Amino acid sequence: MGRSQFGLTRKTKNEEMKEITIQEAQDKVDEWIKTYGKRYFNELTNMAILTEEVGELARIIARTYGEQSFKESDKQYDIGDEMADILWVLLCLANQTGVNLTAAFDKNMEKKTRRDKERHINNTKL
């Protein structure tokens, strides 16, 4: 597989940052499921888990950047870890449904550029 211009970064054993492609991330999740998991949860279960993980991220953002204050039980959360949880479940869903996220992302970027190339630049509210 070719590399996309959109990569993910992860630490190696030497604590160096190594960029991986979205496809490599999809492959790593699939390999993990095959090695350590019994199988993928079904798509509906994974959708519910994705919603739960987005809620956990929303809680951190509301308390970090919004008006809510942290409760003692909120202090254990890590924003990067919560984002990674969301990515994990999204990669699972992509694998289960046969979606190549690199191709889907590239197509989505083209759509957004075509549709919005002047919309935000000309927005007086921004």
DSSP file (Angstrom, degrees, kcal/mol; ACC not computed):
  #  RESIDUE AA STRUCTURE BP1 BP2  ACC     N-H-->O    O-->H-N    N-H-->O    O-->H-N    TCO  KAPPA ALPHA  PHI   PSI    X-CA   Y-CA   Z-CA
    1    1 A M              0   0    0      0, 0.0     2,-0.1     0, 0.0    23,-0.0   0.000 360.0 360.0 360.0 140.8    0.0    0.0    0.0
    2    2 A G        -     0   0    0      1,-0.1     2,-0.3    21,-0.0    21,-0.2  -0.394 360.0-103.9 -77.3 160.3    1.2    3.5   -0.7
    3    3 A R        -     0   0    0     -2,-0.1     2,-0.2    18,-0.1    -1,-0.1  -0.656  28.4-138.3 -86.4 139.5    1.6    6.1    2.0
    4    4 A S        -     0   0    0     -2,-0.3    99,-0.0     2,-0.2    -1,-0.0  -0.534  21.9-119.2 -85.6 159.9   -1.0    8.8    2.3
    5    5 A Q  S    S+     0   0    0     -2,-0.2     2,-0.7     1,-0.1    -1,-0.1   0.598 102.8  76.0 -73.5  -7.6    0.0   12.4    3.1
    6    6 A F        +     0   0    0     96,-0.0    16,-0.7     2,-0.0    -2,-0.2  -0.896  67.8 166.9-107.7 107.3   -2.0   11.9    6.3
    7    7 A G  E     -A   21   0A   0     -2,-0.7     2,-0.3    14,-0.2    14,-0.3  -0.670  30.4-129.7-115.5 170.5   -0.2    9.8    8.8
    8    8 A L  E     -A   20   0A   0     12,-4.7    12,-4.2    -2,-0.2     2,-0.4  -0.850  21.3-135.7-114.2 153.9   -0.5    9.0   12.5
    9    9 A T  E     +A   19   0A   0     -2,-0.3     2,-0.3    10,-0.3    10,-0.2  -0.918  25.9 168.8-115.0 137.9    2.4    9.3   14.9
   10   10 A R  E     -A   18   0A   0      8,-2.2     8,-3.5    -2,-0.4     2,-0.3  -0.974  33.4-110.1-142.1 157.5    3.3    6.7   17.6
   11   11 A K  E     -A   17   0A   0     -2,-0.3     6,-0.2     6,-0.2     2,-0.1  -0.652  27.5-150.7 -87.5 142.7    6.2    6.2   19.9
   12   12 A T    >   -     0   0    0      4,-2.0     3,-2.2    -2,-0.3    -1,-0.0  -0.394  41.9 -84.1 -96.7-177.6    8.6    3.3   19.4
   13   13 A K  T 3  S+     0   0    0      1,-0.3    -2,-0.0    -2,-0.1    -1,-0.0   0.828 132.5  53.8 -57.5 -32.9   10.6    1.4   22.1
   14   14 A N  T 3  S-     0   0    0      2,-0.1    -1,-0.3     1,-0.0     3,-0.1   0.303 118.4-113.7 -84.9   9.7   13.2    4.1   21.8
   15   15 A E  S <  S+     0   0    0     -3,-2.2     2,-0.2     1,-0.2    -2,-0.1   0.649  70.6 142.5  64.9  17.2   10.6    6.8   22.4
   16   16 A E        -     0   0    0      1,-0.0    -4,-2.0     2,-0.0     2,-0.6  -0.564  56.9-114.2 -80.2 153.1   11.1    8.1   18.8
   17   17 A M  E     -A   11   0A   0     -6,-0.2     2,-0.5    -2,-0.2    -6,-0.2  -0.799  33.4-170.2 -89.8 126.4    8.0    9.3   17.0
   18   18 A K  E     -A   10   0A   0     -8,-3.5    -8,-2.2    -2,-0.6     2,-0.4  -0.972  16.1-136.1-119.1 127.5    7.2    7.1   14.0
   19   19 A E  E     -A    9   0A   0     -2,-0.5     2,-0.3   -10,-0.2   -10,-0.3  -0.650  23.0-174.0 -81.8 134.4    4.6    8.1   11.5
   20   20 A I  E     -A    8   0A   0    -12,-4.2   -12,-4.7    -2,-0.4     2,-0.1  -0.940  22.5-117.2-124.5 152.6    2.2    5.4   10.4
   21   21 A T  E  >  -A    7   0A   0     -2,-0.3     4,-2.0   -14,-0.3   -14,-0.2  -0.337  27.7-109.9 -79.9 166.2   -0.4    5.6    7.7
   22   22 A I  H  > S+     0   0    0    -16,-0.7     4,-2.5     2,-0.2     5,-0.2   0.903 121.7  53.2 -61.1 -41.0   -4.1    5.2    8.3
   23   23 A Q  H  > S+     0   0    0      1,-0.2     4,-2.6     2,-0.2    -1,-0.2   0.905 106.7  51.5 -62.6 -41.1   -3.9    1.9    6.4
   24   24 A E  H  > S+     0   0    0      2,-0.2     4,-2.5     1,-0.2    -1,-0.2   0.893 109.6  50.7 -62.0 -38.2   -1.1    0.8    8.7
   25   25 A A  H  X S+     0   0    0     -4,-2.0     4,-2.3     2,-0.2    -2,-0.2   0.920 109.6  49.8 -65.1 -43.0   -3.3    1.7   11.7
   26   26 A Q  H  X S+     0   0    0     -4,-2.5     4,-2.2     1,-0.2    -2,-0.2   0.920 112.7  48.1 -59.3 -42.9   -6.2   -0.3   10.3
   27   27 A D  H  X S+     0   0    0     -4,-2.6     4,-2.6     2,-0.2    -2,-0.2   0.893 109.7  52.1 -65.2 -40.6   -3.8   -3.2    9.7
   28   28 A K  H  X S+     0   0    0     -4,-2.5     4,-2.3     2,-0.2    -1,-0.2   0.897 110.2  48.3 -64.0 -41.2   -2.4   -3.0   13.3
   29   29 A V  H  X S+     0   0    0     -4,-2.3     4,-2.6     2,-0.2    -1,-0.2   0.928 112.1  49.4 -64.0 -44.8   -5.9   -3.0   14.8
   30   30 A D  H  X S+     0   0    0     -4,-2.2     4,-2.3     1,-0.2    -2,-0.2   0.913 111.8  48.3 -61.6 -43.0   -6.9   -6.0   12.7
   31   31 A E  H  X S+     0   0    0     -4,-2.6     4,-1.9     2,-0.2    -1,-0.2   0.894 110.9  51.3 -64.4 -39.8   -3.7   -7.9   13.7
   32   32 A W  H  X>S+     0   0    0     -4,-2.3     4,-3.5     2,-0.2     5,-0.9   0.932 109.8  49.3 -62.7 -45.5   -4.4   -7.0   17.4
   33   33 A I  H  X5S+     0   0    0     -4,-2.6     4,-1.1     1,-0.2    -2,-0.2   0.919 113.2  47.0 -59.4 -44.0   -7.9   -8.3   17.2
   34   34 A K  H  <5S+     0   0    0     -4,-2.3    -1,-0.2    -5,-0.2    -2,-0.2   0.812 120.8  38.4 -68.2 -29.8   -6.7  -11.6   15.5
   35   35 A T  H  <5S+     0   0    0     -4,-1.9    -2,-0.2    -5,-0.2    -3,-0.2   0.898 135.2  12.4 -87.9 -44.9   -3.9  -12.0   18.1
   36   36 A Y  H  <5S+     0   0    0     -4,-3.5     2,-0.2    -5,-0.2    -3,-0.2   0.623 113.8  69.5-113.3 -18.6   -5.5  -10.9   21.4
   37   37 A G     << -     0   0    0     -4,-1.1     3,-0.1    -5,-0.9     0, 0.0  -0.611  69.4-136.5-100.1 162.1   -9.2  -10.6   20.7
   38   38 A K  S    S-     0   0    0      1,-0.4     2,-0.3    -2,-0.2    -1,-0.1   0.878  79.7 -45.6 -79.3 -41.1  -11.7  -13.4   20.1
   39   39 A R  S    S-     0   0    0     -3,-0.1    -1,-0.4     3,-0.0     2,-0.1  -0.945  73.6 -67.6-172.6 172.5  -13.3  -11.4   17.3
   40   40 A Y        -     0   0    0     -2,-0.3     2,-0.1    -3,-0.1     3,-0.1  -0.499  53.0-112.6 -67.6 144.4  -14.6   -7.9   16.5
   41   41 A F        -     0   0    0     -2,-0.1    -1,-0.1     1,-0.1     5,-0.0  -0.457  51.4 -86.8 -64.7 156.3  -17.6   -6.9   18.5
   42   42 A N     >  -     0   0    0      1,-0.1     4,-2.7    -2,-0.1     5,-0.2  -0.208  40.4-103.4 -66.6 164.7  -20.5   -6.5   16.0
   43   43 A E  H  > S+     0   0    0      1,-0.2     4,-2.1     2,-0.2     5,-0.1   0.856 120.1  51.3 -59.7 -39.6  -21.0   -3.3   14.2
   44   44 A L  H  > S+     0   0    0      2,-0.2     4,-2.0     1,-0.2    -1,-0.2   0.910 110.9  48.5 -66.6 -41.5  -23.9   -2.1   16.4
   45   45 A T  H  > S+     0   0    0      1,-0.2     4,-2.5     2,-0.2    -2,-0.2   0.932 111.9  49.6 -62.1 -45.2  -21.9   -2.8   19.6
   46   46 A N  H  X S+     0   0    0     -4,-2.7     4,-2.6     1,-0.2    -2,-0.2   0.850 107.7  54.1 -64.5 -33.1  -18.9   -0.9   18.2
   47   47 A M  H  X S+     0   0    0     -4,-2.1     4,-2.1    -5,-0.2    -1,-0.2   0.915 109.8  47.5 -65.1 -41.1  -21.1    2.0   17.3
   48   48 A A  H  X S+     0   0    0     -4,-2.0     4,-2.2     2,-0.2    -2,-0.2   0.904 112.4  49.3 -64.5 -41.2  -22.4    2.2   20.9
   49   49 A I  H  X S+     0   0    0     -4,-2.5     4,-2.6     2,-0.2    -2,-0.2   0.905 109.0  52.8 -64.2 -41.3  -18.8    2.0   22.1
   50   50 A L  H  X S+     0   0    0     -4,-2.6     4,-2.4     1,-0.2    -2,-0.2   0.917 109.1  49.5 -59.5 -43.8  -17.8    4.8   19.8
   51   51 A T  H  X S+     0   0    0     -4,-2.1     4,-1.9     1,-0.2    -1,-0.2   0.904 110.7  50.3 -61.9 -42.3  -20.6    6.9   21.1
   52   52 A E  H  X S+     0   0    0     -4,-2.2     4,-1.8     2,-0.2    -2,-0.2   0.919 110.8  48.8 -61.7 -44.6  -19.4    6.2   24.7
   53   53 A E  H  X S+     0   0    0     -4,-2.6     4,-2.0     1,-0.2    -2,-0.2   0.887 109.1  52.1 -65.8 -39.0  -15.8    7.1   23.9
   54   54 A V  H  X S+     0   0    0     -4,-2.4     4,-2.6     1,-0.2    -1,-0.2   0.886 108.0  53.7 -63.3 -37.4  -16.9   10.4   22.2
   55   55 A G  H  X S+     0   0    0     -4,-1.9     4,-2.1     2,-0.2    -2,-0.2   0.887 106.2  51.7 -62.4 -39.5  -18.8   11.1   25.4
   56   56 A E  H  X S+     0   0    0     -4,-1.8     4,-1.7     2,-0.2    -2,-0.2   0.899 111.3  47.1 -65.1 -40.1  -15.7   10.6   27.5
   57   57 A L  H  X S+     0   0    0     -4,-2.0     4,-2.6     1,-0.2     5,-0.2   0.913 109.8  53.7 -65.1 -42.3  -13.8   13.0   25.3
   58   58 A A  H  X S+     0   0    0     -4,-2.6     4,-2.8     1,-0.2    -2,-0.2   0.884 105.5  54.4 -60.0 -38.4  -16.6   15.5   25.5
   59   59 A R  H  X S+     0   0    0     -4,-2.1     4,-1.8     2,-0.2    -1,-0.2   0.932 110.3  45.6 -60.8 -46.4  -16.5   15.3   29.3
   60   60 A I  H  X S+     0   0    0     -4,-1.7     4,-2.5     1,-0.2     5,-0.2   0.923 114.7  47.3 -64.2 -44.0  -12.8   16.2   29.3
   61   61 A I  H  X>S+     0   0    0     -4,-2.6     4,-2.9     1,-0.2     5,-0.9   0.903 110.3  52.5 -65.7 -40.8  -13.2   19.0   26.8
   62   62 A A  H  X5S+     0   0    0     -4,-2.8     6,-0.9    -5,-0.2     4,-0.5   0.869 116.5  40.2 -61.7 -35.7  -16.1   20.5   28.7
   63   63 A R  H  <5S+     0   0    0     -4,-1.8     7,-0.2    -5,-0.2    -2,-0.2   0.804 121.2  41.6 -85.1 -29.7  -14.1   20.5   31.9
   64   64 A T  H  <5S+     0   0    0     -4,-2.5    -2,-0.2    -5,-0.2    -3,-0.2   0.903 134.9  14.1 -82.4 -43.7  -10.8   21.6   30.4
   65   65 A Y  H  <5S+     0   0    0     -4,-2.9    -3,-0.2    -5,-0.2    -2,-0.1   0.553 120.1  62.4-112.0 -12.1  -12.1   24.3   27.9
   66   66 A G  S  <<S-     0   0    0     -5,-0.9    -4,-0.1    -4,-0.5    -3,-0.0  -0.189  96.5 -88.6-102.7-163.7  -15.7   24.9   29.1
   67   67 A E  S    S+     0   0    0     -2,-0.1    -4,-0.1     2,-0.1     2,-0.1   0.614  89.7 101.7 -86.4 -14.0  -17.3   26.2   32.2
   68   68 A Q        -     0   0    0     -6,-0.9     2,-0.3     1,-0.1    -2,-0.1  -0.401  64.7-136.3 -73.5 149.7  -17.6   22.8   34.0
   69   69 A S        -     0   0    0     -2,-0.1     2,-0.2     1,-0.1    -5,-0.1  -0.713  26.4 -97.8-101.6 156.8  -15.1   21.9   36.8
   70   70 A F        -     0   0    0     -2,-0.3     2,-0.2    -7,-0.2    -1,-0.1  -0.485  29.0-145.9 -72.4 138.2  -13.4   18.5   37.2
   71   71 A K    >>  -     0   0    0     -2,-0.2     3,-1.3     1,-0.1     4,-0.8  -0.630  33.6-104.4 -90.3 162.3  -14.8   16.0   39.6
   72   72 A E  G >4 S+     0   0    0      1,-0.3     3,-0.9    -2,-0.2     4,-0.2   0.884 123.3  54.3 -55.5 -39.7  -12.3   13.8   41.4
   73   73 A S  G >4 S+     0   0    0      1,-0.2     3,-0.5     2,-0.1    -1,-0.3   0.692 102.1  59.6 -70.2 -18.0  -13.4   10.9   39.1
   74   74 A D  G X4 S+     0   0    0     -3,-1.3     3,-1.6     1,-0.2    -1,-0.2   0.697  84.5  78.7 -80.5 -19.5  -12.6   13.0   36.0
   75   75 A K  G << S+     0   0    0     -3,-0.9    -1,-0.2    -4,-0.8    -2,-0.1   0.652  82.0  65.8 -69.5 -14.2   -9.0   13.6   36.9
   76   76 A Q  G <  S+     0   0    0     -3,-0.5    -1,-0.3    -4,-0.2    -2,-0.1   0.673  81.3 101.2 -78.5 -16.6   -8.0   10.1   35.7
   77   77 A Y    <   -     0   0    0     -3,-1.6     2,-0.4    -4,-0.1     3,-0.1  -0.396  55.9-158.6 -76.3 146.2   -8.9   10.9   32.1
   78   78 A D     >  -     0   0    0      1,-0.1     4,-2.4    -2,-0.1     5,-0.2  -0.993  12.8-145.4-123.9 122.8   -6.2   11.8   29.5
   79   79 A I  H  > S+     0   0    0     -2,-0.4     4,-2.2     1,-0.2     5,-0.2   0.876 100.1  49.0 -59.0 -40.9   -7.4   13.7   26.4
   80   80 A G  H  > S+     0   0    0      1,-0.2     4,-2.3     2,-0.2    -1,-0.2   0.898 110.7  50.4 -66.2 -39.6   -5.0   11.9   24.0
   81   81 A D  H  > S+     0   0    0      2,-0.2     4,-2.1     1,-0.2    -2,-0.2   0.890 110.0  50.4 -65.0 -39.3   -5.9    8.5   25.3
   82   82 A E  H  X S+     0   0    0     -4,-2.4     4,-1.9     2,-0.2    -2,-0.2   0.900 110.1  49.7 -66.2 -40.3   -9.6    9.3   24.8
   83   83 A M  H  X S+     0   0    0     -4,-2.2     4,-2.4    -5,-0.2    -2,-0.2   0.902 110.4  51.0 -63.1 -39.7   -8.9   10.4   21.3
   84   84 A A  H  X S+     0   0    0     -4,-2.3     4,-2.7     2,-0.2    -2,-0.2   0.867 106.2  54.9 -65.9 -36.2   -7.0    7.2   20.7
   85   85 A D  H  X S+     0   0    0     -4,-2.1     4,-2.1     2,-0.2    -1,-0.2   0.916 109.4  47.8 -60.6 -42.2   -9.9    5.2   22.0
   86   86 A I  H  X S+     0   0    0     -4,-1.9     4,-2.4     1,-0.2    -2,-0.2   0.931 112.2  48.9 -63.4 -45.8  -12.2    6.9   19.5
   87   87 A L  H  X S+     0   0    0     -4,-2.4     4,-2.8     1,-0.2    -2,-0.2   0.910 108.5  54.7 -60.3 -43.3   -9.7    6.2   16.7
   88   88 A W  H  X S+     0   0    0     -4,-2.7     4,-2.2     1,-0.2    -1,-0.2   0.939 111.4  42.8 -55.6 -51.4   -9.4    2.6   17.7
   89   89 A V  H  X S+     0   0    0     -4,-2.1     4,-2.6     1,-0.2    -1,-0.2   0.880 113.2  52.8 -67.7 -37.1  -13.1    1.9   17.5
   90   90 A L  H  X S+     0   0    0     -4,-2.4     4,-2.4     2,-0.2    -1,-0.2   0.906 109.3  49.6 -63.0 -41.2  -13.4    3.9   14.3
   91   91 A L  H  X S+     0   0    0     -4,-2.8     4,-2.5     2,-0.2    -2,-0.2   0.891 109.8  52.0 -64.3 -39.2  -10.6    1.7   12.8
   92   92 A C  H  X S+     0   0    0     -4,-2.2     4,-2.6    -5,-0.2    -2,-0.2   0.949 110.4  47.7 -59.7 -49.1  -12.5   -1.4   14.0
   93   93 A L  H  X S+     0   0    0     -4,-2.6     4,-2.0     1,-0.2     6,-0.2   0.892 110.9  51.6 -61.4 -39.7  -15.7   -0.2   12.3
   94   94 A A  H  X>S+     0   0    0     -4,-2.4     5,-2.4     1,-0.2     4,-0.7   0.937 111.5  47.1 -62.0 -46.1  -13.8    0.6    9.1
   95   95 A N  H ><5S+     0   0    0     -4,-2.5     3,-0.7     1,-0.2    -2,-0.2   0.917 112.9  49.3 -61.4 -43.1  -12.2   -2.9    9.0
   96   96 A Q  H 3<5S+     0   0    0     -4,-2.6    -1,-0.2     1,-0.2    -2,-0.2   0.832 116.2  41.1 -66.0 -33.9  -15.6   -4.5    9.7
   97   97 A T  H 3<5S-     0   0    0     -4,-2.0    -1,-0.2    -5,-0.2    -2,-0.2   0.382 112.3-112.9-100.1   3.7  -17.4   -2.7    7.0
   98   98 A G  T <<5 +     0   0    0     -4,-0.7     2,-0.5    -3,-0.7    -3,-0.2   0.757  61.5 154.3  75.1  24.7  -14.7   -2.8    4.4
   99   99 A V      < -     0   0    0     -5,-2.4     2,-1.0    -6,-0.2    -1,-0.2  -0.762  39.7-147.7 -90.9 126.7  -13.9    0.9    4.4
  100  100 A N     >  -     0   0    0     -2,-0.5     4,-2.5     1,-0.2     5,-0.2  -0.829  12.9-163.0 -87.0 104.4  -10.5    2.0    3.3
  101  101 A L  H  > S+     0   0    0     -2,-1.0     4,-2.8     1,-0.2     5,-0.2   0.799  84.0  58.3 -65.5 -29.0  -10.2    5.1    5.5
  102  102 A T  H  > S+     0   0    0      2,-0.2     4,-2.5     1,-0.2    -1,-0.2   0.961 111.5  40.9 -63.2 -49.7   -7.3    6.5    3.5
  103  103 A A  H  > S+     0   0    0      1,-0.2     4,-2.4     2,-0.2    -2,-0.2   0.903 116.5  50.0 -64.5 -41.2   -9.4    6.6    0.3
  104  104 A A  H  X S+     0   0    0     -4,-2.5     4,-2.3     2,-0.2    -1,-0.2   0.903 111.9  48.2 -64.7 -41.0  -12.5    7.8    2.2
  105  105 A F  H  X S+     0   0    0     -4,-2.8     4,-2.6     2,-0.2    -2,-0.2   0.930 111.6  48.9 -65.7 -45.5  -10.5   10.6    3.9
  106  106 A D  H  X S+     0   0    0     -4,-2.5     4,-2.0     1,-0.2    -2,-0.2   0.919 113.3  47.6 -59.7 -43.6   -8.9   11.7    0.6
  107  107 A K  H  X S+     0   0    0     -4,-2.4     4,-2.2     1,-0.2    -1,-0.2   0.887 111.8  50.7 -64.2 -39.6  -12.3   11.7   -1.1
  108  108 A N  H  X S+     0   0    0     -4,-2.3     4,-2.7     2,-0.2    -2,-0.2   0.884 108.2  51.9 -66.5 -39.7  -13.8   13.6    1.9
  109  109 A M  H  X S+     0   0    0     -4,-2.6     4,-2.4     2,-0.2    -1,-0.2   0.909 109.6  49.8 -63.2 -41.5  -11.1   16.3    1.7
  110  110 A E  H  X S+     0   0    0     -4,-2.0     4,-2.6     2,-0.2    -2,-0.2   0.923 111.4  49.4 -61.4 -43.8  -11.7   16.8   -2.0
  111  111 A K  H  X S+     0   0    0     -4,-2.2     4,-2.7     1,-0.2     5,-0.3   0.935 112.2  47.1 -60.9 -47.8  -15.5   17.1   -1.3
  112  112 A K  H  X S+     0   0    0     -4,-2.7     4,-3.0     1,-0.2    -1,-0.2   0.892 113.1  49.2 -62.5 -40.0  -14.9   19.7    1.5
  113  113 A T  H  X S+     0   0    0     -4,-2.4     4,-1.3     2,-0.2    -1,-0.2   0.935 113.5  45.7 -65.5 -46.0  -12.5   21.7   -0.7
  114  114 A R  H  < S+     0   0    0     -4,-2.6    -2,-0.2    -5,-0.2    -1,-0.2   0.921 121.9  37.5 -62.0 -44.5  -14.8   21.7   -3.6
  115  115 A R  H  < S+     0   0    0     -4,-2.7     3,-0.2    -5,-0.2    -2,-0.2   0.862 130.2  26.1 -76.8 -37.7  -17.8   22.7   -1.4
  116  116 A D  H  X S+     0   0    0     -4,-3.0     4,-1.1    -5,-0.3     5,-0.3   0.238  76.1 118.1-117.0  12.6  -16.2   25.0    1.1
  117  117 A K  T  < S+     0   0    0     -4,-1.3    -1,-0.1     1,-0.2     4,-0.1   0.772  98.3  17.6 -59.1 -25.9  -13.1   26.5   -0.7
  118  118 A E  T  > S+     0   0    0     -3,-0.2     4,-2.1    -4,-0.1    -1,-0.2   0.550 107.1  85.0-115.6 -14.4  -14.6   30.1   -0.4
  119  119 A R  T  4 S+     0   0    0      1,-0.2    -2,-0.1     2,-0.2     4,-0.1   0.915  98.4  33.9 -58.1 -49.9  -17.2   29.6    2.3
  120  120 A H  T >< S+     0   0    0     -4,-1.1     3,-1.2     1,-0.2    -1,-0.2   0.873 115.0  56.1 -79.4 -36.5  -15.0   30.0    5.4
  121  121 A I  T 34 S+     0   0    0     -5,-0.3    -1,-0.2     1,-0.3    -2,-0.2   0.879 113.7  42.3 -60.3 -36.9  -12.6   32.6    3.9
  122  122 A N  T 3< S+     0   0    0     -4,-2.1     2,-0.7     3,-0.0    -1,-0.3   0.350  85.5 116.0 -92.6   5.5  -15.6   34.8    3.1
  123  123 A N    X   -     0   0    0     -3,-1.2     3,-1.3     1,-0.2    -3,-0.0  -0.663  49.4-163.3 -80.2 112.4  -17.4   34.2    6.4
  124  124 A T  T 3  S+     0   0    0     -2,-0.7    -1,-0.2     1,-0.3    -4,-0.0   0.646  85.4  67.2 -70.9 -14.0  -17.5   37.5    8.2
  125  125 A K  T 3         0   0    0      1,-0.2    -1,-0.3    -3,-0.0    -2,-0.1   0.675 360.0 360.0 -77.8 -17.4  -18.3   35.7   11.5
  126  126 A L    <         0   0    0     -3,-1.3    -1,-0.2    -6,-0.2    -2,-0.2   0.463 360.0 360.0 -93.8 360.0  -14.8   34.2   11.6
